[in-house]
Amino acid sequence: MNNPDWRELLKDDEDLVRFIRNMEKFNQLFCDMVIEKKEFTLRLEVKGKKGRLVHCRVGTDEFDRGEKEK
């Protein structure tokens, strides 16, 4: 038996749209940070209950550490 993925598990259109929207935010932040060669920490927080998506959010920790040596 194959393991299902999120496309199969999120049957509710609203849940699916919310999840995809936050995955796109995560992807964009990840790409921006890598391209800009920044130090970063990203989080994708997904909370579910009883087979439904309760909430989803993307977070980043940004630090101002001054000029860094290269």
C-alpha positions as CSV (number, residue, x, y, z in Angstrom):
1,M,0.0,0.0,0.0
2,N,1.3,3.4,-1.0
3,N,1.4,6.2,1.5
4,P,-1.1,9.0,0.6
5,D,0.1,12.6,0.2
6,W,-1.6,15.9,1.1
7,R,-3.4,16.1,-2.3
8,E,-5.3,13.0,-1.4
9,L,-5.9,13.7,2.2
10,L,-7.2,17.3,2.1
11,K,-10.6,16.7,0.6
12,D,-12.1,20.0,1.6
13,D,-11.4,22.7,-1.0
14,E,-11.0,25.5,1.6
15,D,-8.4,23.4,3.6
16,L,-6.6,22.5,0.4
17,V,-6.4,26.2,-0.8
18,R,-5.1,27.3,2.6
19,F,-2.5,24.6,2.7
20,I,-1.3,25.4,-0.9
21,R,-1.2,29.1,-0.2
22,N,1.1,28.7,2.8
23,M,3.3,26.2,1.0
24,E,3.7,28.8,-1.7
25,K,4.7,31.4,0.9
26,F,7.2,29.0,2.4
27,N,8.6,28.2,-1.0
28,Q,9.0,31.9,-1.9
29,L,10.6,32.8,1.4
30,F,13.0,29.9,1.1
31,C,14.0,30.9,-2.4
32,D,14.4,34.5,-1.5
33,M,16.7,33.7,1.5
34,V,18.8,31.3,-0.5
35,I,19.2,33.7,-3.5
36,E,20.1,36.6,-1.1
37,K,22.5,34.3,0.7
38,K,21.0,35.2,4.1
39,E,21.1,33.1,7.2
40,F,17.6,32.1,8.0
41,T,15.2,29.9,9.9
42,L,11.8,29.2,8.4
43,R,8.9,27.4,10.0
44,L,5.8,25.9,8.4
45,E,3.2,25.3,11.1
46,V,0.3,23.2,10.2
47,K,-2.4,22.3,12.8
48,G,-5.0,19.7,12.1
49,K,-7.9,18.1,14.0
50,K,-10.1,15.2,13.0
51,G,-8.9,15.1,9.4
52,R,-9.4,18.8,8.9
53,L,-6.9,21.7,8.6
54,V,-7.3,24.0,11.6
55,H,-4.7,26.5,10.7
56,C,-1.5,26.9,8.7
57,R,1.2,29.7,8.9
58,V,4.7,30.4,7.7
59,G,7.1,32.0,10.1
60,T,10.7,33.3,9.9
61,D,13.2,34.4,12.5
62,E,15.2,37.3,11.3
63,F,18.1,38.6,13.3
64,D,20.0,41.8,12.9
65,R,23.5,40.8,13.6
66,G,25.3,43.7,12.0
67,E,27.9,43.2,9.4
68,K,29.3,39.7,9.1
69,E,32.7,38.8,8.0
70,K,32.8,36.9,4.7
